[in-house]
């Protein structure tokens, strides 16, 4: 069943879901969230390693790849561990995706070099963030959740879109009744927001 506090997936999902109920906006986030995570790790690759730890080197398709034990690795690790604690099955898949993003972003970064990588990251971030703001402004017609809780929105976003995809494609639930309980909370939050908005509009 559900957990409490920081590890309460039900409340996390309901909070994020209340800002992402429109199917088009959800699809936009599914498309853009993980590229934001990937490109963030890509630019973090160039931060020096902790305590001068040696890099892990291996060859991939004839190219030397260096895995750097730095902030990028720490971010991927924290996200991965947090997702597993929220939901072991889906969280393990999310953790695997975090690991894949870290390794593959390291590969891309080592190929591009900093002078080109930051330009690629800038374009990806601009496109992806613009797409999401369009999704909220045009389709959701509600400000992004990051304006109310920046950390929660940024941390939960990759896991949210993964759970959305798993639920839509395979009917996955973290536990029996999870989807209906979350949907009830989302509906209540949206109703409360609409009532507040209506009061502001008529004043």
Secondary structure, DSSP 8 states (H G I E B T S, - for coil): ----GGG-HHHHHHHHHHT--SHHHHHHHHHHHHHHHHHHHHHHTTS--GGG---EEEEETTEEEEE--SHHHHHHHHHHHHHHHH-HHHHHHHHHHHHHHHHHHHHHHHHH-HHHHHHHHHHHHHHHHHHHHHIIIIII-S--GGGT-HHHHHHHHHHHHHHHHHHHHH---SSTTHHHHHHHHHHHHHHHHHHHHHHHHH-
